[in-house]
Amino acid sequence: MTPDRDALSGAQLEQLLDRLEADLEESDSSEAADLLARLRAKPLRADTLDAIDRLHTLWMRAGDTPAARAVVDGDGAAVLAAAPADAQTGVQMQLALYRLQMASYLRDEAAAQQALSEMHAIVRERPDLDADAYRQLRVFDQLEYAAFPVALPTIDLREAIDQAIPGRAAFRAWDTADHRRRRAWAYSRHEQVAEARAAAEASIAALQTAAPDQDVDENDWLRLGDALIEIVPDHLNAFVQPVTALTADWSSPRRREAEVRLARLAARAKRKQGDLAGALEACAAARYSLSSDGSDDFIEYELEWLIEAGRFDEAGQRAFFHIYQVETGMWEGLPPIVSARLADPADTSVWWALCVLRACHLDETFERFVQLAQGHGGALHERSDVHRTLFAALADKDAEDALPEVVVTAHALAEARAPKHPWTTRLMAVRNGMAGRIDPTTEAAQLLAATHEIEMEDNRTAYSLFHARARSLGLLETLRLPVPAVPSGLWGYAFAVTVDNEYEEQLGDLPAKQQDEAQKLYRKLLCTVYEQAQARMERYFATGTGHPYDACAHLYSMLCNNLAIQYRYYESRYDDAVELHRRGIAASPFAEHYDGILRSRIEQEDHAGVLDAAEALWNFSADYGYSRHEPNDYVGDVARALLTLERPHEISIWLERLAHWQVENGEKEDALTSGALGARLRVLLYMGQALEQEAATYWNRLEPQVHACDDYWALAKAAQVMGALARFDEAAALCQRSMDCNPRDDASARQDYDAMKTLQASYKRGGNGAASGKSWWQIWK
């Protein structure tokens, strides 16, 4: 701390720090020399914790460690002395943390040990510490991987912090297991095998002996297994047994996911025990993808094992299909491996060349491939004779500019290693088609030739063939062809959601009559593909065997949702839609399923079902969020169901829910948008049937906004409310206003206009004699 009375502090110091930080951010560099000079231009004194944090950080960036430490120690002592008694613990802990962060940055082992000891003492001796604020500090993650004398105290401090948090009482068993797990890894990293094994066994025992009041679930066991299986590979059953027991009552999609994770532990255990062949055999059950895009497929283990076993062609094929499927989302360890295989003269598999050719499909994929393959080594184009030819364009171009030339050299390498390979034909057909070097008829012919030569039924090939055929034969003729058979759930789902682009682009070019046929064929196409995908995945869930892309529970849930939409909107198969939504919820719940069930029950006029579904949707959305949650659309249906079931007193509960939701989402109570106003009026329409006084009172709140409204739908709702309250003159007048505001510019608007005209006539007759013998309010159901 500087005692100079002229030292900058308080607001003046804050202003200086603001300027310095802004200049650093703008220059995007530390500019250490200039920063140091500006910091030394005048004495500085930090008089708050925030100022200490900012000032010592700037001194560190400027390279003056003693000055940074002087701020923390000197100015920190003054701030600590001036702090109220109830704040001193927090100040003391924060100053110790600053010392620890500096020590970590400087790799100062002694200073780190001292700071860790100080923090541990505070945690142990000061129960007023807000320990939860220190649970997940990045510096702890860094120091766990530091020198052994620093790593263990860091891990022990973590546990002390966990134990000091009262709210973690139900997680004591996990916290203890996690502490032992971290110690096991620290010992393992420093080659203390016996100690690592003992700590791992203690970690397992912490969960095995957990008291009944402890929160221990299957994910805890899987996380522990993932961390420890290579330290104690002979303890595989210690993880398998509890996970199997805890998931026994789960839905089959969720249970199969747990089984895949256990299979991965089994494969890793075999490899650690020296059984490479057994590990590769276990990959048959471990490689099922557990993500909806096809990643999370165990390639980070299997690929290296295949190479280690000398099975280069299988390894190359595995790598190719991973890049082919996930493109920019590829495993970051894959490009360096591809590069290494290309450099090995003993490995002449075509698949490594095809990996590069596929990486060239998108600029973003190729840029990431090059970046990861380059790593921290020498220039990619200089690493071998193959590299000098394959990546020659990278010598003087960036990845984006070099890509076209790399396509040519990768194509040439693939042809040299395996002339006219079907996958080379397929990749180049699409690329040449996109570039306009071949016409759609030729592209389709080349794709068909490739698919006939080997099994090539993935969604991207199916889509490329559909695209080329639609361009050559026309959309309608293409839709008349047999529906493609896709052998996995993921590929079926992905084809169905992407083919819409081609369909929408060309549909408008057809005559009206052909559009009708195309729409029917397209809906049939989607349903067939989704149903194929559903059957594939359900077969896997039932048997445990299937395509590697059949295992993701969330993908299955999304598939169920999309197929249910087809059933609901286009085939009126409401019960089938509800069943699909229920299966999706059991596999991986999300709000669209609850919304879909509600829509189906509304269409079925299943009033009890509407109430159950609306309550479930409302509660799920409240608990987990739903960006497309739209109570404006359905609360009126809930009110109608309550009226029909003779439970009108509950309508006010939903009206209050609706109003609260609207305000939370930006509506102003005294200036509602027309959609919000109309939604409330629709609820009042049904309330007024049984609770006239309550409805009239609420109407009085909304009436001024109705008078100012010019939206024909909201005015129609207002007219119906007046009808429900038997104020027929006002109802007829509002009908007229609604008709006057209706532009009648589409079929729906014209239909609404006609309904209003009919309703107005009914009101003029005193509310009797509505068309078709319906009650006046049913005309607008």
N, C-alpha and C positions, 0 to 999 in steps of 0.2 A: 504494500500500500504506500502510495506517495503522500507525505504530509504537506506538500506544497499547497498553500492557500489558494494559489492561482490555478490549481488543477481543475480541468474540466470534469464536471460531474452532473448528475441530475439530467434535466431536460437538454442542456447543451451537449452533454456526452451522448445522449440518445440521438440527437440530430447528427452528430458526427458519425456515429455508428451507422445510421441510416444511409448517409452519403457514401461511406466506405463500402458498405454491403451492396448498395445499388451499383456502384462503379465496378465492383468485382463481378457482379452478375452480368453486367453489360459487356465487360471485356471477356467473360467466360474463361478467365485464368486468374491465378493468384497475383500476378504482377508483384512479386515479393519485394523487390527493391523499392518500388514506388510506395507500396503499402507501408513498408517499414519506416520510410522517411516521414510519411504522413502521421503515423502513430507516434513517432518520436518528436514531432514538431512542438508538442506542448504536453505538460504533465497531465495524466488522465487518472481519474479515480472512479471506480465502479461502486455504486452505493445501493445496488439491488442485486438480487440473484440473477435476474434476466440480464442486467448489464454485465455482471461477471461472466456469464455464459458467452455473451456476444464478444466482449472485449478479449477474453483469453483465447477464444477461437481465432480472432483476427491476428493476435500475436503469434499464434501457432502457424497460421497461414503465411505470415511474414517471415517465419523462421527464427523467431526470438523466443526460445523455450524458457529461459530464465524470466523474461518479462511475463510470459503467460502464467508461470507458476507463482510469480509475485502477486498477480491479480487474484488468483484462487486463494493463495495462502494469506496475503496481507489484506487486500480488500475484503476477502471472504471472512477474515476474523472480525473485522469491523461490522460487517453485515450481520454476522452471527451474534455479536455482542448487543447489537441494537434490536434484534428480533424479539418479538413478544415471546413469553415463555412457551406458549402453545405452538409456536412456529419453529422453535429452535431445532427440534429433532429433524424436521424436514430440511432445514437449511444445512445442518451438519451432514446429512446423508447426501444431499445434492453436491456439496463441496467435495466430499469423498469420491463421488461419481466422476466429477470433473478430473480429479487426480488420476482416477483409474483410466479414463479415456485418453488422457495425455500419455500415461505410461504404456497403454496398448499401442498407440500410434508410434511412440518412440522405441517400442520393443524393450522397454526398461523393466527387466524382470523384478528387480528389487523394489522399485517404486510400485509396480503392480501388486506385489505381495503385500506391501504396506497398506495400500488403499483397500485391497480386499479384506485385510484383517480389520481395518477401521470400520468398513461397512458391516462386516459380520458382527462386530461388537455392538454396533447401533441396533441392528436387527434383534440381537439377542437380549439387549438390556433396555430397549426403549419401546414399550408396548404401544405408545401413541403413534408410532411410525405408520404412514400409509404404505404398507409393504406392497400392496397390489400394484402400485405405480412402477415398481421395479422388477416385475416378474419377467418381462420379455425384452430386456435390453439387448440391442445388437452387440454391444461390447462383450457381453457374456458369451455369445455365439463365437466371437472371434477368439476370445481367450481360452475357450475350451480346446481349441486347436493349437494353442501356443505351447511353450515349453512345459514339461510335466510339472515342475514345481508351481506353475501358475494355473495349469488346467484343473488340478484337483481342488484347490481352494475356490476356484470359480464355481465348480460344480457343487461344492458344499454350501457356498453362499446361496446359490439358487434354491437348494432344498430349505435352507433356513428361512428364506423369504416366503416360500410356499407354506411352511409350517406356521408362519406368523400371520397368515391371513385367515381370520375366523370363517369367512365365507367358503373356504375350501375344506371344511370339515368332512364333507362327504367324499372328498377326493384324496384323503390321506394315503390310502393304499396305492393309488396311481402315482402320487407324488413321490412316495418312497421307491416304487418300482422304477420310476423315471430317473431318480437320483442314482440308483444302482446301475441302471442302463448306461447313463452318461459316464459313470466311473469305469464301467466295463470297456467302453469304447476308448476312453483315455488310456487305460492300461494296454489295450490292444494296439493302439497307434504307437505306443512306445515299447512294443514287443515284450510286454510282461504277461506272458500267456497264462500262467497259473492264476495270477491276480485277476486278469480279465475274465477268466472262466468262473472264478468264485463270485465276482461281482454280478455276472450275468445270472448265475444260479440264484443269487440273493434277490435279484430283480424279479425273476419268475416267482420265487417264493412269496414275495410281497403281495402279488395278486392272488396266488393260490390260497393264502391264509387270510385274505381280506375279510373283515367282519361283515355281517349281514347289512349293516347300515352304510356300507361303502358302495359308491357308484362305479361299478366295473362292468364294461360292456364288451361286445365282440371286437369293436374297433381298438380298444385298449390292448387286447391280446394280439390282434393283427399288427398293430404298431410295434409292440414289443418283439414279436416274432421277426418282423422286417429288420429290426435293428440288431437282433442278437443271434439269428440263425447261423451265421457264419462263425460265431464265437463258440456256440454250443450246438453244433449240428446234430448231435445225438439226442437232443431234447425236443425234437420235432413234435412228438406227441403231446408235450406240455402245452403247445399252442393249438394243436388240432382238436384235442378233446374239449376244451372249454368253448372254442368257437363253434364246433359242431353242436354242442349242447345248447348254446345261447341262440343259435339260428334255426333250431329244429322246427319251430313253429312259424317261420317266415314263409312268405310267398315264394314259389319256386324260382322266379327270376332273381330275387334278392339272395336266396340261399345259394344259387349257383354262382353268383358273384363271389360269395365268401369261399366257396369251394375252389374257385380259380385262384384266389389269393393264397389259399393253403397249398394248392398244387405248386405255386411259385416258390413257397418256402421249402417244399419237398425237393424240388429241382435244385435249389441252391444248397440244400443240405447234402444232397448226393455229390454235388460237385466239390464241396468243401471236404468231403470224406474221400475224395479221389476217384469217385465213380463217374467219369466223364460220359461214358456211354449211357449210364442210368440217368444222368442229368438230362441228356439230350432226349432220351425216351420220355422223360417226365414233361418235357416241353409240349408234348401233344395236348396235355391238359392245362398247361400254364400259359400258352400263347393266346388264348382267347382274349380279344380286346374288351376292355372294360370302360371304354369311352365311346361316345356316340359318333366320333369322327374316325374311329379306327386306330387311334394311337393308344397308348397304355397297353402295349401288346407284348411286353417282356423281351423286346428285341435287344435291350441293353445287356442282357445276359446271354440269350441264345446265340446271337450273332457271333460273339467272340468264342463261344464254345464250339460252334461249327467250324470256325477257322482253325481253332486249336486241334480239332479232330481231323483236319485236312480235307474237310468236305466243302471245298471252295465253291463248287457250282451251287450247292444248296444255300450256302451263305450268301452268294451274290443274288440268288433269286429272292431270298428273304429280305435282303436290303432293298432290292428293286421294288418289291411290292409295298414295302413300308413307305418309300419315297412316293411311289405312285399313288398311294392312298391318302397320305396326310400332307404331302408337298411342303409348304412353309412350316408346318408343325412337326417336321421330322425330328427325330431324336438327335440331340446336338452331338452325340458321339459318333454318328453314322458317317458324315462326310470325311472325317480323318481316316476312318477304316477303309472307306472306298478308295481314298487316295493311296493308302498303304498297299492295298491289293493291286491297284493299277501299277504300282512301282515294283511289284514282285514278278520277276520274269517266269517264275514257276507257276503262276496263277494266270491262266489265259481264258478264264470264264468270260463269256459274252455279257453276263449279267452286270459286271462292273461298268462296262461301256454303256449298257442300257440305263444304269443308274444315272450316269452323267446326262445321257440323252433325255431322260425323263425330267431331270432337274432343270433342263432348259425349257420346259413347257411354259413356265411363267417367269417373268423377270424377277419377281420377289423370291421365288424358290431358288433360282440360280444364284442370285446375290447372296442369299443365306448359305447356300451350299459352299460357295467359294470362300466366304468369310470363315465358316467353321472348318473347312478343309485346310485353309491357310494356317489357322491357329497362330501360334507364336514361332513357327518354323520359318525356313527360307521361302523364297518366292515359289508359288505353286507350280509355275511353268518350268522350273529348273530341277525338279526333284527326281526325274528319271527320264529315260528316252521316251517312254510313253507320254509322260507329262509334257515334254518339250514339243511333242506333236499335238497332243490333245488340247493343251491349254496355251498354245503359242500366242494366241490373240491377247492373252492377259499380260504379255510383256509390255505393251504400250497402250492398253485400253483398260477401262474399268469393266466390271462384270456386265453391266447393262449393254455397253457398246460391243463387248467381245462375244456376247451370246450367239449371234448368228453364225459366226465363224466356228464357235465351239460345237454348234449343232452339226455342221459339216464334218468336222474332224471326229466327233463322237459317232456319227452315222458311219463314217468310213471305218472306224475301229470295230464297230459292231459287225459290219459286213465282213471285215477281214477275219474276225474270230468265228462267226457263224453266218455264212451267207444266207440272205433271205429269211432270216429268223422271223417268225410271225409277229413277235412283239416289235421288232424293228419296223416291219411293214405297217403295223397298226399305228405306232407313234408318228411315223413320217407321213402316213396318209392324212392324219388329222392336221399335222403342221403344214403340209403342203396345201391342204384344203383351206386352212385359215389364211394362208398367204396368197391364195388365188392362183397357185401354180398348177392345180388340177381342178376340174369342175366337180360339182357334187356327185354326178353319176360315177365318175372314176373313183372318187373318194369312197363312195358306198361300196363299189365293187372291191376295192382293195381291203376295206374293213371286213367285208364278208369273207374274202379269201383267207384273211388272217384268222377270223373266228372259226372257220371250218377246219383249219389245220390243227388248232389246239383249243382246249376249253378256254374261252375268253368271254365270260358272261358278267363281267363287272358292270357297275352302273355307268361309269364314264364311257366305256365302249358302247354300251347300249344307247346312251344318249347321243354319242357321236354318230352312230349309225342312224338313229331316228332323225337327227339334224340333217345329215346328208341326204337321206331318202326324202324328207319333207321338201328339201330344196330341189331335188331332181324329179320326184314323182308327184309332188304336191302334198299338202297336209292331209286331205281326205283319203287319198290312196294309201298314204303311210299309216293312217289310223285303221284302215281296213285290213292291214297285214296282221299276222298272229302277234299276240302280246308277247314281248320278250320274257324269257324265263330267267329270273335272277336267283342265284343259288344261296343268297344270304340275306338276313334281315336288313343289315346296313345298306347293302347294294340296292335292295328293293326300295327301301325308304328314300335313299338319296336319288335314285332315278325318278321316283314319283314327284319329289319336290323340285327337281330341276327341269323336267320336261315341260313344265308349265310355261317357261320362257318362250320356247319355240312355238308352242301351241298358241299362246296369246298373240305372238308377233304375226302369225299367219292367218289366224281365224278371220280377222276383219276383211281379208282379201277374197273370201269365199262368198258366193251368192247366198241369200237368206236361207233358201231351202237346204243347201249343202251345209250351212252353218249349223242347222238343227241336227243333221246327221252327225256332223263332226263333234258336236257337244255331247251327244249320246255315246258315241264311240270313245271319246276322251274320258268320260266319266267311267265307262266300263274298263278302259285301260287302267285308270288309277285304282279302281277297286280291285281289279285282278292282281295288279302288282302288289298293292298293300296286303291283300289276302295271302298271296304267296309268301311275302316277307313274314307276316304274322305266323303262318303255318311253320315256316323254317325255324323261327325263334322258339315257338312253343314246343316243337319237336326236341330242340336242344334242352329246353327247360325240363322236359319230361324224361329225357334219356341221359343227359349229360354229354352227348356227342353231337357234333354238327360242324358248321362252318366257323372259322375263327372270328367272324364278324356277327355271330348270333347271340353273344352272351351279355351284352350291355343292358342292364335293367332299365336305365333311363331312355335309351334308344327305343326299347320295346314300348315304354310308356308313351313316348312321342308318336310312335307308329299307331298305337291304339287310338290316340287322340285324333290323328289325321283320318284314319279309316272311319272312326265314329262320326266325324264331320261329314264325310261322304254319305254315310248311311242316313244321317239326320236331315241334311239339307236336300239331298237329291233323290233319296229312295223312301223317305218317311219310315225308316226302320228304327223306330225310337227305342224299343226294348233292346234291340241288338246294339244300338249306340250306347245305351246306358250300361250294358254289360261290358262293352269295351272300355268305357270310362272307368268302371270299377276295377277292371284288370289293371288298367294303367295306374290307378291310385295305389293298388296293392304292390305294384312293382316300383314305382317312383312317383310319388304324388306331386302334382303341380296344379295351379288354380284353374287352368283351362278345363281340366276334367270335371271339377265341381260346377263350373259354368255350363259345360256341355250337358251334364245331367239335368240341371235346372231348365235349360232350353228345351230339352226333350220332354220333361214333365209339363212344361207350359203348353207345348204343342199337343200333348196327349190330353190336356185338361184334367190331369191327375192332381187335384187340388191338395190332397195330403202330401203327395210327392213333391209338389212345388214348395210347400212350406219346409219340408225336411231338407230339400236341396238348397233352398235359399239360405237357410240357417247354416248349413255346412259351408257354402260358398262364402258367406259373410265372415264366419269365424276363421276359415282358412286364410282368407285375404288379410284379416286383421293380424293373424299370427305370423304370416310369412310374406305378405305383400303380394300385390297383383297389379301390374302397371296398367292393365286393360280392364280393371274392375270398373263396372259401370252400373251402379245401382239405379241411376236414372232410367235404365232400360227395363229393370225387372221389379222394382218395388211396387209398381202399380199392379203387376200380376200377383204379387204376394197379397196385396190388399184385397184383390178380387177373390183369391182363394180363401182368405180369412172370412170374407163376407159370405161366401158360398157355404163354408163349413160352420157358419153361425158362431164365429169367434170375432166379432167386429171390434171388441174392446182392445184387441191386440194391434189393430191397425195403427193406433197412435204411437206404439213402440217403434214400428217400422218407419213411420213418418218422421219421428225424431231422429232415427238412425240416418235416414236419407238427408235430412237437413244438416246434421252434424258432418256427414261425409262431404256434402257439397261445400260447406264453409272450409273444411280442411283442405279441399282441393281448389281453393281460390275464389269461390263464389262470395259475393257480398250480400248479406241478408236483405238489405234494402234496395238492391239493384241486381236481382238475379238475371242470368242469361235466360233466353227463351227456353232452352233445353231443360234447365233446372226448374224454371217456373212451371213448365208443362208437366214435368215429372211429379211435382208436388200436387198440382191440380188433378192429375190422374188418380193419385191416392185419395184426394178429397172426394172424387167422384164416387168411390166405393164406400168411403166413410159416411157420406151423406145419405146412403141408403138405409143405414141403421142408427146412426148417431148424428142426427140432424143438427143439434145444438153445437156439438163439438166442431162439426164441419163448418157451420156458419161462422163460428168464432174465428176459426183459422182462415176462412175466406176473407174476413174483414182485414186480416194482416196482409193478404196478398192482393186485395182488390185494387189499390192504387197502381200496382205494377201491371195488373191486367189492363187497366185503362190506358197505360202508356205503351202497351205491347203491340207490335205489328206482325207477329209471327202467326201464320194461319193455323199451325198445329196447336200451339199453346192456347190460342183463342178458342179453338174447337174444344179443348179440354175444359176451358172456363165455361163454355156454353153448357157442357154436360154437367158440370158441378151445379150450375144454376137450375138445370133440369132436375137433378137429384134433390135439390132443396125446394122443388115445386115453384120456383120463381120463373115461370115460363116466358113472360114478356122479356125479362132480361136475357134469358137463354136464347130466345129467337133473335134478339138484337146482336148478341155475341156471335150467333151463327152467321148473321149477315156480315159482320166485321171479318170473320174468318174467310168467308167467300170473297169478300172484297180484296183481301190480302193474298189470296191464293193465285199464283201466276198461271196455274194450269199448263205448265210447260213440259210435263211428262205424264205418263200413264198413271203413276201413283198420285200425283197432285190432282189430276182430273177425277180419279176415283174418290179422293177425299172431298173434293168439291161436291160431287154428286151425293155423297153420304151426308154432308152438311145440309144440302138442300132438302133431302128427305127428312132429316132430323128437325130442321126448322119448321117444316110443315106440321110435324107432329106436335111441336111446342105450341104452334099457333092454334092447334085444336085442343090445347090444354094438356098435352103430354100423352094423348091417346092416339091409337091407330097407326103406329109406326109400321113401316113396310115389313112384309113377310110374317106378320104376327109376332114379331120380336118386341120385347120391352125396349123402350126408347134408348136405353144405354147400351143394349147389345148390338146396335147397328155399328158401333165403333169398337167392338171388342178387338 
